[in-house]
């Protein structure tokens, strides 16, 4: 199963839509958004467009959104947590409870192992400070790919 990991869209619907279209065409079944969505309209539009399931975590730019700050899920026998802040992600990774922890906030892609847990930041989708990026994780092969939006 393929999981898409996104963060920091900051209301950039054009980039978010392009990624969701790509994910629909490339058999991504689940999307995890690590925060800074910014509006309920972005959530509603993305859920209408994406063929699979999208789950959102709250970022510091999501003032009026009623979504959790930390989400824990089991997907294809992988224990996963995701959030917005790197400090929270690190504590989750160190807890020993998860195979994968995803986070955002820094707007920079990052991939590391902490105490056997794979901790990943997919970068930013908004393109505010860096090129827009997202990640795709394959639960069967355990392969993680960073995707650059302008190259898809």
Backbone as CSV, one residue per row, in Angstrom:
resi,resn,N_x,N_y,N_z,CA_x,CA_y,CA_z,C_x,C_y,C_z
1,UNK,0.836,-1.181,0.000,0.000,0.000,0.000,0.884,1.249,0.000
2,UNK,0.463,2.242,-0.749,1.215,3.494,-0.807,0.532,4.558,0.054
3,UNK,1.359,5.266,0.823,0.899,6.351,1.680,1.572,7.633,1.210
4,UNK,0.784,8.678,1.006,1.326,9.990,0.669,1.480,10.811,1.939
5,UNK,2.598,11.495,2.080,2.850,12.336,3.245,3.063,13.759,2.753
6,UNK,2.267,14.680,3.302,2.265,16.074,2.886,2.352,16.955,4.126
7,UNK,2.950,18.116,3.979,2.921,19.096,5.056,2.996,20.504,4.488
8,UNK,2.565,21.439,5.302,2.743,22.869,5.034,2.254,23.292,3.648
9,UNK,0.965,23.041,3.384,0.383,23.506,2.123,0.078,25.007,2.180
10,UNK,-0.161,25.533,3.363,-0.398,26.971,3.555,-1.352,27.557,2.516
11,UNK,-2.473,26.845,2.329,-3.558,27.316,1.477,-3.199,27.386,-0.015
12,UNK,-2.147,26.707,-0.432,-1.778,26.682,-1.847,-2.543,25.541,-2.530
13,UNK,-3.777,25.863,-2.953,-4.636,24.841,-3.544,-4.077,24.297,-4.857
14,UNK,-3.457,25.125,-5.667,-2.919,24.660,-6.953,-1.907,23.536,-6.744
15,UNK,-0.982,23.703,-5.807,0.014,22.658,-5.545,-0.622,21.424,-4.915
16,UNK,-1.523,21.630,-3.965,-2.190,20.517,-3.287,-2.988,19.699,-4.307
17,UNK,-3.724,20.369,-5.179,-4.520,19.686,-6.202,-3.623,18.878,-7.139
18,UNK,-2.511,19.452,-7.558,-1.596,18.740,-8.457,-1.086,17.451,-7.809
19,UNK,-0.752,17.526,-6.531,-0.260,16.338,-5.823,-1.369,15.300,-5.673
20,UNK,-2.557,15.730,-5.299,-3.662,14.779,-5.143,-4.028,14.124,-6.471
21,UNK,-4.004,14.873,-7.563,-4.225,14.282,-8.889,-3.174,13.215,-9.181
22,UNK,-1.908,13.527,-8.887,-0.819,12.568,-9.103,-1.033,11.321,-8.241
23,UNK,-1.418,11.527,-6.982,-1.630,10.389,-6.077,-2.784,9.511,-6.544
24,UNK,-3.857,10.122,-7.028,-4.975,9.340,-7.577,-4.516,8.472,-8.747
25,UNK,-3.654,8.996,-9.599,-3.174,8.267,-10.778,-2.095,7.235,-10.444
26,UNK,-1.478,7.341,-9.263,-0.361,6.463,-8.906,-0.674,5.553,-7.727
27,UNK,-1.938,5.247,-7.559,-2.400,4.241,-6.597,-2.032,4.522,-5.147
28,UNK,-1.945,5.780,-4.766,-1.764,6.126,-3.358,-3.142,6.033,-2.710
29,UNK,-3.231,5.257,-1.632,-4.532,4.994,-1.021,-4.812,5.842,0.211
30,UNK,-3.770,6.341,0.819,-3.916,7.072,2.083,-3.008,8.293,2.032
31,UNK,-3.499,9.442,2.497,-2.687,10.642,2.601,-2.702,11.120,4.045
32,UNK,-1.516,11.425,4.545,-1.358,11.980,5.887,-0.824,13.395,5.729
33,UNK,-1.549,14.347,6.258,-1.144,15.756,6.154,-0.658,16.211,7.523
34,UNK,0.591,16.657,7.581,1.252,16.989,8.842,1.073,18.449,9.275
35,UNK,0.021,19.084,8.847,-0.335,20.389,9.386,0.030,21.587,8.549
36,UNK,-0.513,22.722,8.963,-0.475,24.000,8.261,-1.202,23.904,6.921
37,UNK,-2.453,23.471,7.050,-3.372,23.410,5.930,-3.916,24.820,5.700
38,UNK,-4.432,25.409,6.749,-4.885,26.790,6.937,-6.379,27.006,6.883
39,UNK,-7.127,26.313,6.003,-8.565,26.578,5.940,-9.366,25.284,5.835
40,UNK,-10.596,25.347,6.334,-11.516,24.219,6.214,-11.831,23.941,4.739
41,UNK,-11.852,24.981,3.939,-12.111,24.825,2.502,-11.054,23.918,1.849
42,UNK,-9.792,24.067,2.260,-8.728,23.188,1.728,-9.000,21.736,2.106
43,UNK,-9.417,21.519,3.342,-9.729,20.158,3.791,-10.896,19.599,2.983
44,UNK,-11.975,20.365,2.897,-13.173,19.902,2.186,-12.883,19.610,0.719
45,UNK,-12.180,20.508,0.044,-11.860,20.307,-1.378,-10.968,19.099,-1.589
46,UNK,-9.993,18.912,-0.703,-9.080,17.774,-0.865,-9.805,16.456,-0.657
47,UNK,-10.720,16.413,0.297,-11.461,15.176,0.546,-12.403,14.844,-0.609
48,UNK,-12.897,15.854,-1.315,-13.729,15.620,-2.500,-12.896,15.119,-3.677
49,UNK,-11.673,15.618,-3.798,-10.825,15.295,-4.951,-10.101,13.960,-4.820
50,UNK,-9.613,13.640,-3.623,-8.788,12.441,-3.456,-9.658,11.195,-3.338
51,UNK,-9.280,10.141,-4.060,-10.057,8.895,-4.084,-9.935,8.079,-2.799
52,UNK,-8.860,8.271,-2.050,-8.648,7.502,-0.828,-9.011,8.303,0.413
53,UNK,-8.324,7.985,1.503,-8.577,8.623,2.788,-7.490,9.662,3.080
54,UNK,-7.889,10.846,3.537,-6.935,11.874,3.963,-7.178,12.159,5.433
55,UNK,-6.098,12.165,6.210,-6.172,12.498,7.624,-5.248,13.682,7.877
56,UNK,-5.717,14.614,8.684,-4.995,15.862,8.942,-4.586,15.982,10.404
57,UNK,-3.386,16.520,10.621,-2.932,16.916,11.951,-2.855,18.439,11.973
58,UNK,-3.038,19.017,13.135,-3.093,20.470,13.280,-1.703,21.080,13.364
59,UNK,-1.488,22.136,12.583,-0.239,22.891,12.634,-0.451,24.232,13.300
60,UNK,0.622,24.977,13.471,0.523,26.269,14.143,-0.223,27.312,13.310
61,UNK,-0.424,27.061,12.019,-1.184,27.973,11.180,-2.652,27.587,11.032
62,UNK,-3.071,26.577,11.768,-4.435,26.046,11.635,-5.316,26.466,12.815
63,UNK,-5.380,27.768,13.064,-6.036,28.314,14.251,-7.473,27.862,14.430
64,UNK,-8.256,27.923,13.376,-9.697,27.678,13.489,-10.123,26.277,13.083
65,UNK,-9.184,25.376,12.910,-9.528,24.023,12.469,-9.644,23.080,13.661
66,UNK,-10.705,22.305,13.665,-10.939,21.330,14.730,-10.372,19.975,14.297
67,UNK,-9.070,19.859,14.362,-8.394,18.605,14.018,-7.353,18.319,15.099
68,UNK,-6.965,17.058,15.296,-6.030,16.719,16.370,-4.601,17.181,16.082
69,UNK,-3.860,17.439,17.134,-2.454,17.830,16.992,-1.561,16.634,16.708
70,UNK,-1.934,15.476,17.225,-1.197,14.233,16.981,-2.201,13.174,16.543
71,UNK,-1.850,12.460,15.480,-2.706,11.378,14.994,-1.899,10.081,15.050
72,UNK,-2.523,9.040,15.590,-1.921,7.707,15.620,-2.810,6.787,14.796
73,UNK,-2.179,6.014,13.897,-2.921,5.104,13.022,-2.120,3.828,12.824
74,UNK,-2.818,2.768,12.514,-2.155,1.568,12.013,-2.606,1.390,10.569
75,UNK,-1.637,1.355,9.671,-1.904,1.198,8.250,-1.040,0.056,7.742
76,UNK,-1.684,-0.952,7.184,-0.969,-2.113,6.628,0.051,-2.664,7.630
77,UNK,-0.393,-2.821,8.861,0.405,-3.389,9.962,1.597,-2.527,10.378
78,UNK,1.603,-1.272,9.954,2.638,-0.319,10.369,2.004,0.636,11.388
79,UNK,2.673,0.776,12.518,2.202,1.720,13.532,2.778,3.093,13.198
80,UNK,1.878,4.038,12.978,2.258,5.355,12.462,1.700,6.449,13.363
81,UNK,2.515,7.472,13.575,2.041,8.699,14.224,2.482,9.860,13.348
82,UNK,1.676,10.922,13.351,2.108,12.122,12.647,1.573,13.356,13.350
83,UNK,2.336,14.444,13.181,2.052,15.695,13.863,2.716,16.814,13.061
84,UNK,2.720,18.007,13.616,3.338,19.123,12.899,4.756,19.422,13.383
85,UNK,4.963,19.367,14.677,6.213,19.881,15.250,7.298,18.808,15.402
86,UNK,8.547,19.140,15.030,9.643,18.172,15.124,9.923,17.695,16.544
87,UNK,9.761,18.566,17.536,10.029,18.151,18.923,9.040,17.078,19.373
88,UNK,7.780,17.250,18.980,6.747,16.259,19.313,7.030,14.961,18.557
89,UNK,7.396,15.077,17.293,7.706,13.890,16.483,8.858,13.097,17.086
90,UNK,9.870,13.790,17.553,11.024,13.105,18.135,10.620,12.315,19.378
91,UNK,9.777,12.894,20.214,9.300,12.173,21.412,8.477,10.957,21.016
92,UNK,7.657,11.109,19.988,6.874,9.968,19.498,7.801,8.862,18.990
93,UNK,8.812,9.239,18.227,9.767,8.256,17.693,10.523,7.561,18.822
94,UNK,10.896,8.303,19.844,11.647,7.744,20.969,10.790,6.871,21.882
95,UNK,9.478,6.964,21.756,8.577,6.208,22.635,8.651,4.703,22.416
96,UNK,9.106,4.287,21.230,9.175,2.864,20.925,7.851,2.277,20.465
97,UNK,6.815,3.088,20.347,5.493,2.590,19.977,5.238,2.583,18.475
98,UNK,6.103,3.258,17.692,5.783,3.465,16.284,6.894,2.978,15.352
99,UNK,6.460,2.521,14.165,7.392,2.173,13.093,7.780,3.417,12.304
100,UNK,6.803,4.332,12.142,6.986,5.541,11.338,6.391,6.738,12.065
101,UNK,7.117,7.856,12.015,6.595,9.121,12.527,6.859,10.183,11.467
102,UNK,5.813,10.931,11.121,5.910,11.992,10.126,5.614,13.334,10.790
103,UNK,6.247,14.384,10.280,6.051,15.717,10.843,6.343,16.768,9.777
104,UNK,6.092,18.022,10.104,6.328,19.126,9.178,7.018,20.285,9.874
105,UNK,6.514,21.481,9.670,6.894,22.730,10.319,8.190,23.371,9.817
106,UNK,9.227,22.610,9.572,10.523,23.198,9.198,10.589,23.574,7.719
107,UNK,9.675,23.057,6.930,9.631,23.284,5.479,10.821,22.642,4.760
108,UNK,11.537,21.744,5.437,12.695,21.071,4.832,12.523,19.556,4.926
109,UNK,12.704,18.854,3.815,12.640,17.396,3.874,13.734,16.843,4.798
110,UNK,13.374,15.803,5.526,14.335,15.178,6.427,13.946,13.735,6.617
111,UNK,14.946,12.873,6.769,14.722,11.438,6.925,15.786,10.908,7.874
112,UNK,15.336,10.338,8.979,16.300,9.764,9.924,15.668,8.617,10.699
113,UNK,16.512,7.801,11.303,16.051,6.722,12.175,16.363,7.118,13.614
114,UNK,15.376,6.963,14.461,15.554,7.225,15.885,15.061,6.000,16.641
115,UNK,15.971,5.343,17.326,15.620,4.163,18.122,14.783,3.161,17.327
116,UNK,15.145,2.935,16.065,14.455,1.973,15.216,13.202,2.494,14.536
117,UNK,12.860,3.733,14.809,11.679,4.350,14.194,12.123,5.245,13.041
118,UNK,11.442,5.134,11.930,11.729,5.964,10.759,10.983,7.286,10.939
119,UNK,11.705,8.389,11.061,11.113,9.711,11.271,11.355,10.561,10.034
120,UNK,10.274,11.092,9.446,10.360,11.734,8.135,9.594,13.055,8.111
121,UNK,10.216,14.055,7.509,9.558,15.313,7.171,9.498,15.371,5.641
122,UNK,8.292,15.490,5.061,8.181,15.507,3.597,8.522,16.856,2.960
123,UNK,8.882,17.849,3.770,9.136,19.187,3.238,7.844,19.975,3.150
124,UNK,7.857,21.016,2.390,6.680,21.878,2.262,6.058,21.746,0.884
125,UNK,4.744,21.827,0.848,4.052,21.797,-0.437,3.749,23.207,-0.942
126,UNK,3.788,24.188,-0.056,3.426,25.557,-0.440,4.456,26.223,-1.343
127,UNK,5.717,25.845,-1.224,6.753,26.498,-2.015,7.122,27.873,-1.481
128,UNK,6.960,28.085,-0.176,7.269,29.386,0.416,8.772,29.631,0.560
129,UNK,9.491,28.625,1.028,10.923,28.778,1.309,11.793,27.845,0.484
130,UNK,11.217,26.749,0.044,11.941,25.724,-0.710,11.043,25.224,-1.836
131,UNK,11.629,24.433,-2.715,10.814,23.815,-3.768,9.744,22.950,-3.109
132,UNK,8.532,22.948,-3.654,7.480,22.107,-3.104,7.820,20.624,-3.246
133,UNK,7.680,19.909,-2.124,7.962,18.479,-2.095,6.903,17.751,-1.275
134,UNK,6.853,16.441,-1.471,6.027,15.549,-0.668,6.706,14.183,-0.680
135,UNK,6.201,13.256,0.115,6.817,11.927,0.183,5.768,10.853,-0.080
136,UNK,6.259,9.712,-0.542,5.413,8.538,-0.729,6.120,7.361,-0.079
137,UNK,5.394,6.657,0.784,5.943,5.485,1.475,5.161,4.258,1.037
138,UNK,5.889,3.208,0.626,5.286,1.944,0.229,5.414,0.975,1.402
139,UNK,4.301,0.559,1.970,4.338,-0.309,3.158,4.849,-1.712,2.851
140,UNK,4.705,-2.152,1.610,5.165,-3.496,1.257,6.675,-3.550,1.073
141,UNK,7.230,-2.570,0.370,8.672,-2.566,0.102,9.460,-1.760,1.127
142,UNK,8.743,-0.983,1.970,9.340,-0.069,2.944,10.205,0.995,2.269
143,UNK,9.882,1.286,1.006,10.605,2.293,0.245,9.967,3.662,0.459
144,UNK,10.805,4.648,0.757,10.357,6.024,0.925,10.940,6.849,-0.195
145,UNK,10.078,7.605,-0.889,10.537,8.469,-1.980,10.145,9.909,-1.699
146,UNK,11.090,10.807,-1.894,10.790,12.230,-1.855,10.482,12.656,-3.275
147,UNK,9.374,13.326,-3.456,8.953,13.782,-4.783,9.049,15.302,-4.841
148,UNK,9.623,15.829,-5.909,9.686,17.266,-6.144,8.523,17.601,-7.081
149,UNK,7.668,18.508,-6.644,6.423,18.791,-7.364,6.651,19.133,-8.843
150,UNK,7.657,19.940,-9.148,7.859,20.345,-10.541,8.315,19.198,-11.432
151,UNK,8.653,18.047,-10.843,9.134,16.920,-11.645,8.096,15.815,-11.793
152,UNK,6.885,16.056,-11.293,5.862,14.992,-11.457,4.930,15.354,-12.609
